[in-house]
């Protein structure tokens, strides 16, 4: 739930009793309607500032901390199969934390898919880290047994990405 607090501030020795409450109300409505954090009007020596403070209700940490983390669902295998693939000697793991991209552009086909024949040095996917796209290449020739990540999925260091047999 969002809490909105509107405060008014009169400066330069102005008596708050001399301030038109209708003007303050109008300024508050303008700030709310335009989703502004503050509105300020200066007229001669009179300066009126209407400020909104918006705060979001905090999420209880206990509910976040106790919620189980969902493991990424592999595209081409069941969860049990994915753990076996991760232990496979041909598993290629992520060398960094970032976002995995299976295609060079959103409208392009994937670099490789399950069952594809790959050569040494062929690009398998990209990992974006700090606005830099890093190619992940095949360390050996073989057939792609499974792709363990989704396109645009966040990946961790050491996370299994692809299995080549």
N, C-alpha and C positions, 0 to 999 in steps of 0.2 A: 504494500500500500504506500502511496506517495503522500507525504505531508508537505503542504505549502504554507509558508509563513511570509506574510507581507509586513515589512517594517517601513516606517516613514521617518525622515530625519530633516529637521529644519535647522539651517545654519545661519551664521553671521548675525547672531543676536535677535533673530526674528521670534516674536512671541507666537507660540503654537496656536494661541486663541485667534490670531489674525489670519490663519490659514483656512482657505475654503475647503471644507471636508468633501464637497462634491468634486473638486479638482483632484484631491488625493484618491478618491474612489475611482474616478475616471482613469487616472494614471495606473492604478492597480488593475483595472479591467483591461487596459491596453497591454500591460506587461503580461497578463495571463493569456489574453487572446493571441498575442504574437509570440508567446513562449520566450519572453525576454527575462533575463535575470534581474535587470534593474532599468528604471526610467528616471531621468533627472530633468527638471525644468528650472530655468533661472529666469527671473523677471526682476530686473533692478537689483535691489539688495536681497530679495527673496529667492531662496534656493530650496527646492523640494526634491527629495530623492526617494523613490519608492523601489525597494529591493525585495526580491523573492528568494527564499531559501527553499530548495527542494531536496528532500532526503528520501532515500529508498529504505524501506524497512529491512533490517539486517536478516540474512538467512541464518538460521541456527546452525552452528558448526557441527553439532552432534549429528544432525541428519545428513549433512554432506559427508562427514568423515566415516559414517557407518554404511553409506551407500556403496554397494559393490561396484567396482569398476568393470565396465563392459569390455571384453576383449574384442579386438577387431574380428569380424567374421570373414574368413577366407572366401575369395571369389570362386575357387574351383575345387574346394575340398571341405569336408566336414571338419568340425573342431578337433576331433580325435585324430583325423588324418593330418591336420595342420601341425599338431604337436609331433607327429612322427616325421613329417617333412622337415620341421625345424631341426631335428636331430640328424637328418640326412647329411652325408659328407659333401654333397653338392650344393648345400644351402648357401646362398649369398645373403649376407647380413648388411644392415645399414651401417655405414662408416660414420654417421653423424645424426644429429637430431634435425628434423626438418619436415617438409611436406613432400610426399612421393607423387610423382606424375608419371603415368604409364604411357602418355602420348606427348608428342612435341607441341601440339596445339589442341585446343578443345575440339575442333572439328576434324582433326587428323586421326588415323587409325593408331592403335597401340604399337609401341616399339616391338613387343613380342607378346605372344599369347601361349596358352598351354598347348603343348604339342609342337611348337615351332622349333626348327633346327637353328642353332646359333653358332657363330664362329667366335674365336678368341678376339676380344676387343670390340665386339659388337655392342651397341648401346642397348641396355635392357630397360632402363627407366631413368628418370631424373629425380634428384632430391634438391628442393629449394631450401636453402639456409641463408638467412641474412640477405635476401634479395639476389642471391647468386644461385644459378642452376648448375648442379654438379652431375655429370654423367656417371652412371653406374654401369660399368661394362662387364661383359662376360669374361671371367678369368680363364675359362677353358671352353672348348667346343663341346656341344652336346645337344640334348633335347630338353626343352623346358617342361618339367614334370608338373609344376604348379606355380601359380602366382599367388603369393600369400597376402598381398595388400591391395587395396582399392585405389583407384585414381583419386588424387587430391587428399589422401589419408595422411594424417600426421604420423610420423614414425620416430622411434627412439633409437639411440645408439645401440647397435648389436641386435636389433629386431630382425628376424628372418624376413626376407623380401621375396626371393625367387629360389626355386630348386631346379638345378640343371643336372641331368643324369648323363 
